[in-house]
């Protein structure tokens, strides 16, 4: 299970980012598309780490949302 942050980008597409996997970002025209795309990106990211015998970062679930 991975924490994902969703937000609307300047181009109108939804951006999905997995903070515990640096650089693991995807997008989609809808929230649902972005969620499906980030699931695929997370799977690919972790598979690549396994293939390269690299450690898989642990998920911390430490996010705070602030409106400033």
CNS distance restraints for C-alpha pairs under 8 A (distance, minus, plus):
assign (resid   1 and name CA) (resid  59 and name CA) 7.76 0.50 0.50
assign (resid   2 and name CA) (resid  18 and name CA) 7.00 0.50 0.50
assign (resid   2 and name CA) (resid  20 and name CA) 7.60 0.50 0.50
assign (resid   2 and name CA) (resid  59 and name CA) 6.22 0.50 0.50
assign (resid   2 and name CA) (resid  61 and name CA) 7.92 0.50 0.50
assign (resid   3 and name CA) (resid  18 and name CA) 6.05 0.50 0.50
assign (resid   3 and name CA) (resid  19 and name CA) 7.19 0.50 0.50
assign (resid   3 and name CA) (resid  20 and name CA) 7.52 0.50 0.50
assign (resid   3 and name CA) (resid  59 and name CA) 7.31 0.50 0.50
assign (resid   3 and name CA) (resid  61 and name CA) 6.23 0.50 0.50
assign (resid   4 and name CA) (resid  16 and name CA) 6.39 0.50 0.50
assign (resid   4 and name CA) (resid  17 and name CA) 5.50 0.50 0.50
assign (resid   4 and name CA) (resid  18 and name CA) 4.66 0.50 0.50
assign (resid   4 and name CA) (resid  19 and name CA) 6.97 0.50 0.50
assign (resid   5 and name CA) (resid  16 and name CA) 5.59 0.50 0.50
assign (resid   5 and name CA) (resid  17 and name CA) 5.23 0.50 0.50
assign (resid   5 and name CA) (resid  18 and name CA) 6.47 0.50 0.50
assign (resid   5 and name CA) (resid  19 and name CA) 7.68 0.50 0.50
assign (resid   6 and name CA) (resid  14 and name CA) 6.69 0.50 0.50
assign (resid   6 and name CA) (resid  15 and name CA) 5.58 0.50 0.50
assign (resid   6 and name CA) (resid  16 and name CA) 4.58 0.50 0.50
assign (resid   6 and name CA) (resid  17 and name CA) 6.63 0.50 0.50
assign (resid   6 and name CA) (resid  31 and name CA) 7.71 0.50 0.50
assign (resid   6 and name CA) (resid  34 and name CA) 7.98 0.50 0.50
assign (resid   7 and name CA) (resid  14 and name CA) 5.68 0.50 0.50
assign (resid   7 and name CA) (resid  15 and name CA) 5.34 0.50 0.50
assign (resid   7 and name CA) (resid  16 and name CA) 6.74 0.50 0.50
assign (resid   8 and name CA) (resid  12 and name CA) 6.05 0.50 0.50
assign (resid   8 and name CA) (resid  13 and name CA) 5.86 0.50 0.50
assign (resid   8 and name CA) (resid  14 and name CA) 4.43 0.50 0.50
assign (resid   8 and name CA) (resid  15 and name CA) 5.91 0.50 0.50
assign (resid   9 and name CA) (resid  13 and name CA) 5.46 0.50 0.50
assign (resid   9 and name CA) (resid  14 and name CA) 5.83 0.50 0.50
assign (resid   9 and name CA) (resid  15 and name CA) 6.08 0.50 0.50
assign (resid  12 and name CA) (resid  29 and name CA) 7.44 0.50 0.50
assign (resid  13 and name CA) (resid  27 and name CA) 6.47 0.50 0.50
assign (resid  13 and name CA) (resid  28 and name CA) 5.61 0.50 0.50
assign (resid  13 and name CA) (resid  29 and name CA) 4.77 0.50 0.50
assign (resid  13 and name CA) (resid  30 and name CA) 6.80 0.50 0.50
assign (resid  14 and name CA) (resid  27 and name CA) 5.35 0.50 0.50
assign (resid  14 and name CA) (resid  28 and name CA) 5.29 0.50 0.50
assign (resid  14 and name CA) (resid  29 and name CA) 6.03 0.50 0.50
assign (resid  14 and name CA) (resid  30 and name CA) 6.04 0.50 0.50
assign (resid  14 and name CA) (resid  31 and name CA) 5.82 0.50 0.50
assign (resid  14 and name CA) (resid  34 and name CA) 5.95 0.50 0.50
assign (resid  15 and name CA) (resid  25 and name CA) 7.23 0.50 0.50
assign (resid  15 and name CA) (resid  26 and name CA) 5.91 0.50 0.50
assign (resid  15 and name CA) (resid  27 and name CA) 4.26 0.50 0.50
assign (resid  15 and name CA) (resid  28 and name CA) 6.70 0.50 0.50
assign (resid  15 and name CA) (resid  34 and name CA) 6.32 0.50 0.50
assign (resid  16 and name CA) (resid  25 and name CA) 5.69 0.50 0.50
assign (resid  16 and name CA) (resid  26 and name CA) 5.23 0.50 0.50
assign (resid  16 and name CA) (resid  27 and name CA) 5.61 0.50 0.50
assign (resid  16 and name CA) (resid  34 and name CA) 5.85 0.50 0.50
assign (resid  16 and name CA) (resid  35 and name CA) 6.73 0.50 0.50
assign (resid  16 and name CA) (resid  38 and name CA) 6.10 0.50 0.50
assign (resid  17 and name CA) (resid  23 and name CA) 7.94 0.50 0.50
assign (resid  17 and name CA) (resid  24 and name CA) 6.03 0.50 0.50
assign (resid  17 and name CA) (resid  25 and name CA) 4.39 0.50 0.50
assign (resid  17 and name CA) (resid  26 and name CA) 6.47 0.50 0.50
assign (resid  17 and name CA) (resid  38 and name CA) 7.19 0.50 0.50
assign (resid  18 and name CA) (resid  22 and name CA) 7.34 0.50 0.50
assign (resid  18 and name CA) (resid  23 and name CA) 7.90 0.50 0.50
assign (resid  18 and name CA) (resid  24 and name CA) 5.65 0.50 0.50
assign (resid  18 and name CA) (resid  25 and name CA) 6.44 0.50 0.50
assign (resid  18 and name CA) (resid  38 and name CA) 7.77 0.50 0.50
assign (resid  18 and name CA) (resid  42 and name CA) 7.65 0.50 0.50
assign (resid  19 and name CA) (resid  23 and name CA) 7.93 0.50 0.50
assign (resid  19 and name CA) (resid  24 and name CA) 7.47 0.50 0.50
assign (resid  20 and name CA) (resid  57 and name CA) 6.49 0.50 0.50
assign (resid  20 and name CA) (resid  58 and name CA) 7.06 0.50 0.50
assign (resid  20 and name CA) (resid  59 and name CA) 5.77 0.50 0.50
assign (resid  20 and name CA) (resid  60 and name CA) 7.35 0.50 0.50
assign (resid  21 and name CA) (resid  42 and name CA) 7.85 0.50 0.50
assign (resid  21 and name CA) (resid  45 and name CA) 7.81 0.50 0.50
assign (resid  21 and name CA) (resid  57 and name CA) 6.74 0.50 0.50
assign (resid  24 and name CA) (resid  38 and name CA) 7.77 0.50 0.50
assign (resid  24 and name CA) (resid  41 and name CA) 6.60 0.50 0.50
assign (resid  24 and name CA) (resid  42 and name CA) 6.75 0.50 0.50
assign (resid  24 and name CA) (resid  45 and name CA) 7.17 0.50 0.50
assign (resid  25 and name CA) (resid  38 and name CA) 6.67 0.50 0.50
assign (resid  25 and name CA) (resid  41 and name CA) 7.32 0.50 0.50
assign (resid  26 and name CA) (resid  34 and name CA) 6.48 0.50 0.50
assign (resid  26 and name CA) (resid  37 and name CA) 6.04 0.50 0.50
assign (resid  26 and name CA) (resid  38 and name CA) 5.31 0.50 0.50
assign (resid  26 and name CA) (resid  41 and name CA) 6.96 0.50 0.50
assign (resid  27 and name CA) (resid  33 and name CA) 7.30 0.50 0.50
assign (resid  27 and name CA) (resid  34 and name CA) 4.60 0.50 0.50
assign (resid  27 and name CA) (resid  35 and name CA) 7.95 0.50 0.50
assign (resid  27 and name CA) (resid  37 and name CA) 6.61 0.50 0.50
assign (resid  27 and name CA) (resid  38 and name CA) 7.29 0.50 0.50
assign (resid  28 and name CA) (resid  32 and name CA) 7.59 0.50 0.50
assign (resid  28 and name CA) (resid  33 and name CA) 4.69 0.50 0.50
assign (resid  28 and name CA) (resid  34 and name CA) 4.09 0.50 0.50
assign (resid  28 and name CA) (resid  35 and name CA) 7.83 0.50 0.50
assign (resid  28 and name CA) (resid  37 and name CA) 7.04 0.50 0.50
assign (resid  29 and name CA) (resid  33 and name CA) 6.24 0.50 0.50
assign (resid  29 and name CA) (resid  34 and name CA) 7.06 0.50 0.50
assign (resid  30 and name CA) (resid  34 and name CA) 6.25 0.50 0.50
assign (resid  31 and name CA) (resid  35 and name CA) 6.13 0.50 0.50
assign (resid  32 and name CA) (resid  36 and name CA) 6.18 0.50 0.50
assign (resid  33 and name CA) (resid  37 and name CA) 6.03 0.50 0.50
assign (resid  34 and name CA) (resid  38 and name CA) 6.07 0.50 0.50
assign (resid  35 and name CA) (resid  39 and name CA) 6.22 0.50 0.50
assign (resid  36 and name CA) (resid  40 and name CA) 6.52 0.50 0.50
assign (resid  37 and name CA) (resid  41 and name CA) 6.21 0.50 0.50
assign (resid  38 and name CA) (resid  42 and name CA) 5.96 0.50 0.50
assign (resid  39 and name CA) (resid  43 and name CA) 6.24 0.50 0.50
assign (resid  40 and name CA) (resid  44 and name CA) 6.15 0.50 0.50
assign (resid  41 and name CA) (resid  45 and name CA) 5.97 0.50 0.50
assign (resid  42 and name CA) (resid  46 and name CA) 6.15 0.50 0.50
assign (resid  43 and name CA) (resid  47 and name CA) 6.07 0.50 0.50
assign (resid  44 and name CA) (resid  48 and name CA) 6.09 0.50 0.50
assign (resid  45 and name CA) (resid  49 and name CA) 6.41 0.50 0.50
assign (resid  46 and name CA) (resid  50 and name CA) 6.26 0.50 0.50
assign (resid  46 and name CA) (resid  56 and name CA) 6.69 0.50 0.50
assign (resid  47 and name CA) (resid  51 and name CA) 6.17 0.50 0.50
assign (resid  48 and name CA) (resid  52 and name CA) 6.24 0.50 0.50
assign (resid  49 and name CA) (resid  53 and name CA) 6.06 0.50 0.50
assign (resid  49 and name CA) (resid  54 and name CA) 4.98 0.50 0.50
assign (resid  49 and name CA) (resid  55 and name CA) 6.72 0.50 0.50
assign (resid  49 and name CA) (resid  56 and name CA) 6.52 0.50 0.50
assign (resid  50 and name CA) (resid  54 and name CA) 6.01 0.50 0.50
assign (resid  50 and name CA) (resid  55 and name CA) 7.51 0.50 0.50
assign (resid  50 and name CA) (resid  56 and name CA) 7.60 0.50 0.50
